[in-house]
Amino acid sequence: MSVIVVSGTGTEIGKTIVTAALAAVATGQGRSVAVLKPAQTGLAPGERGDADEVVRLSGAATSAELGRFPEPLAPATAARRAGMVPVGPREVSEAAEKLATEHDLVLVEGAGGLLVRFDHEGGTLADAARLLGAPVLVVAPAGLGTLNATALTAEALAARSIEQLGVVVGSWPAEPDLASRCNLDELAEMAGAPLLGAVPEGAGGLDPAAFRERAPRWLAPALGGVWHAGSL
């Protein structure tokens, strides 16, 4: 089963664009890719969600969404306030396993950080990754606070014996400041995993053809070492 869980050190740091870039690389290699978004918050019925955007940009085969809640809050809180049923790790695992029987690769894009609560029992994306036995790709921002947040995420993965595939900077500025440049030098050490690339800010504004053409430049060179049978 080939499943990769995409998580981050926080919210609004480029997880969707990194997921799309990863999907574009795999799709360009002839793999059938499915994207699973366990929970989407802050969206009304009928609005396009993150998984839809990944498919649009990358050409992935299909997308699935398990829960959608109107307020932009942590999934468990948003579900409770809306009087809706939350999505737990077991449901995420089962949905990903089903998609994996139909596609070469399943990308599970989390909501917020690794330990954001999905359900009222305290279930998290980390719990889903552990149930799946899937590696986690960590998305980090470029600026201040990145190293500490990345190290904490790496420690949380190690404590749960979850493989960390690597770390990607989700939005690399066109004119990086000193903190961003220094962080790039230290990110792999703090993560305890390879730095797999950096997606330039504004990449989501490219048309799909340009996005798919450029995605391998952002990720593929470093992905050579992890594009193995256990992950792809």
C-alpha positions in Angstrom: 0.0 0.0 0.0 1.5 3.4 -1.0 0.2 6.2 1.2 1.9 9.4 2.2 0.5 11.6 4.9 1.1 15.3 4.4 1.1 17.3 7.6 2.6 20.6 8.7 4.0 22.6 11.6 0.8 24.7 11.6 -1.9 26.0 9.4 -1.8 28.2 6.2 1.8 27.2 5.4 1.4 25.6 2.0 0.3 22.0 2.7 -2.1 22.0 -0.3 0.4 23.4 -2.7 3.1 20.9 -1.5 0.5 18.1 -1.8 -0.3 19.3 -5.4 3.4 19.4 -6.3 4.0 15.9 -5.0 0.9 14.7 -6.9 2.1 16.4 -10.0 5.5 14.7 -9.8 4.0 11.2 -9.3 1.3 11.8 -12.0 4.0 12.9 -14.4 5.8 9.6 -13.8 2.6 7.8 -14.9 1.2 6.9 -11.4 -2.5 7.1 -10.6 -2.8 9.5 -7.6 -5.7 10.0 -5.3 -5.9 12.8 -2.8 -7.8 12.4 0.5 -8.7 15.4 2.7 -10.0 14.0 6.0 -11.5 17.3 7.2 -12.0 20.6 5.6 -13.0 23.6 7.7 -14.1 27.1 6.9 -15.9 26.1 3.7 -19.6 26.3 2.8 -21.3 23.5 0.9 -20.5 23.6 -2.8 -17.2 25.6 -2.3 -14.1 24.2 -3.9 -11.9 22.6 -1.2 -8.2 21.8 -0.8 -8.5 18.4 -2.4 -10.2 19.9 -5.5 -7.4 22.4 -5.8 -4.8 19.6 -5.7 -6.5 17.7 -8.5 -6.9 20.9 -10.6 -3.2 21.9 -10.3 -1.6 18.4 -10.4 -3.8 16.3 -12.7 -4.3 13.8 -9.9 -6.9 11.1 -10.8 -9.4 11.8 -8.1 -10.0 13.4 -4.7 -12.1 12.5 -1.6 -13.2 14.6 1.4 -14.6 13.0 4.5 -15.9 16.0 6.5 -16.7 19.6 5.8 -17.5 22.1 8.5 -18.3 25.8 8.0 -16.2 27.5 10.6 -12.4 27.9 10.2 -11.5 26.0 13.4 -9.8 22.8 14.4 -11.9 19.9 12.9 -13.2 18.6 16.3 -14.2 22.1 17.4 -15.8 23.0 14.1 -17.8 19.7 14.0 -19.0 20.2 17.6 -20.1 23.8 16.9 -21.9 22.8 13.8 -23.7 19.9 15.5 -22.0 17.5 13.0 -20.3 14.2 13.3 -16.5 14.6 13.3 -14.1 12.4 11.4 -11.8 10.1 13.4 -8.5 8.4 12.6 -10.2 5.1 11.9 -12.4 6.6 9.2 -9.4 8.3 7.7 -7.4 5.0 7.7 -10.2 3.0 6.1 -10.8 5.6 3.4 -7.1 5.8 2.5 -6.8 2.0 2.4 -9.8 1.8 0.1 -8.3 4.4 -2.3 -5.0 2.5 -2.2 -6.6 -0.5 -3.7 -7.6 1.6 -6.7 -4.6 3.9 -7.2 -0.8 3.7 -7.1 -0.5 6.5 -4.6 -2.7 8.1 -2.0 -1.9 11.5 -0.5 -3.6 12.3 2.8 -3.5 16.0 3.4 -4.1 16.9 7.1 -5.8 20.0 8.5 -3.4 22.2 10.5 -0.7 20.5 12.4 0.1 16.9 13.2 -1.7 16.9 16.6 -4.8 19.0 15.8 -7.8 17.1 17.1 -10.0 15.4 14.5 -12.6 14.0 16.8 -14.0 14.3 20.3 -11.9 11.5 21.6 -8.7 13.3 20.8 -7.9 11.5 17.6 -5.3 13.2 15.4 -3.6 12.9 12.0 -0.7 11.2 13.7 -3.1 8.5 14.9 -4.3 8.0 11.3 -0.7 7.8 10.0 0.1 5.2 12.7 -3.0 3.1 11.8 -2.0 3.2 8.1 1.7 2.6 8.8 2.3 5.5 6.4 5.2 7.9 6.4 4.6 11.6 7.0 5.9 14.5 4.9 6.2 17.6 7.0 5.5 21.0 5.5 7.2 24.0 7.2 7.1 27.7 6.7 10.1 29.8 5.8 10.5 32.4 8.5 11.0 32.7 12.3 9.7 29.9 14.4 10.2 27.3 11.7 13.1 25.4 13.4 11.4 25.0 16.8 8.1 24.0 15.3 9.7 21.5 12.9 11.8 19.9 15.7 8.6 19.5 17.9 6.8 17.9 15.0 9.7 15.5 14.4 9.8 14.6 18.1 6.1 13.9 18.0 6.5 11.6 15.0 9.5 9.8 16.6 7.6 9.3 19.9 4.9 7.5 18.0 7.4 5.5 15.8 6.0 7.1 12.7 8.5 7.4 9.8 9.2 11.0 8.6 9.7 11.1 4.9 11.3 14.5 4.9 10.5 18.2 5.2 9.4 20.7 2.5 9.2 24.5 2.7 5.7 25.2 1.6 6.1 28.8 0.4 9.6 30.0 -0.3 9.7 33.8 -0.7 11.0 35.4 -3.8 13.2 37.6 -1.6 14.0 35.5 1.5 15.0 37.3 4.6 18.0 36.4 6.8 15.9 34.1 9.0 14.6 32.2 6.0 18.0 31.7 4.5 19.5 30.5 7.7 16.6 28.2 8.4 17.1 26.5 5.1 20.6 25.5 6.2 19.5 24.0 9.5 16.1 22.6 8.7 17.2 19.0 7.9 19.2 18.8 11.1 16.2 20.1 13.2 13.8 17.7 11.4 16.1 14.7 11.6 15.0 14.0 8.0 16.1 15.2 4.6 15.0 18.6 3.2 13.1 17.6 0.1 12.6 21.0 -1.5 10.9 24.3 -1.4 7.9 25.4 -3.3 8.1 29.1 -4.3 5.4 31.4 -3.0 2.7 32.1 -5.5 3.0 28.7 -7.1 -0.7 28.1 -6.6 -1.4 31.0 -8.9 0.2 29.3 -11.9 -2.0 27.7 -14.5 -2.1 23.9 -14.2 0.2 23.2 -17.2 2.9 25.5 -15.8 2.5 24.1 -12.3 2.9 20.5 -13.5 5.9 21.4 -15.7 7.7 23.2 -12.8 6.8 20.8 -9.9 9.7 18.4 -10.6 12.2 21.2 -10.3 10.9 22.0 -6.8 10.8 18.4 -5.5 12.0 15.7 -7.8 15.8 16.0 -7.4 15.7 15.4 -3.7 13.0 12.8 -3.9 15.2 10.4 -5.7 16.3 8.9 -2.4 12.8 8.4 -1.0 10.9 7.3 -4.1 11.2 3.7 -3.0 8.8 0.8 -2.8 7.7 1.6 0.7 6.5 5.1 -0.3 5.8 5.1 -4.1 
